[in-house]
Amino acid sequence: MFATPDLKVIGGELCPRTGYWILSSQKGKRLYFTKGTLIPKYNKDWGEEYWIFDGNA
């Protein structure tokens, strides 16, 4: 088994992988995005918000 780094995307960019993503600034925020859709930026005052890939289930 190979270790892979966390897949992270900044809010406002296109989703690179279909599945569930967790918002770094709100640990309870977990949403499903499909590849190629725009990942939203929720808190404009936060600075860079990262969405972290959380798998397909």
Secondary structure, DSSP 4 states (H G I P E B T S, - for coil): ----PPPEEETTSBPSSSEEEEETTEEEEEEEE-TTSBPP---TTSSS-EEEE----
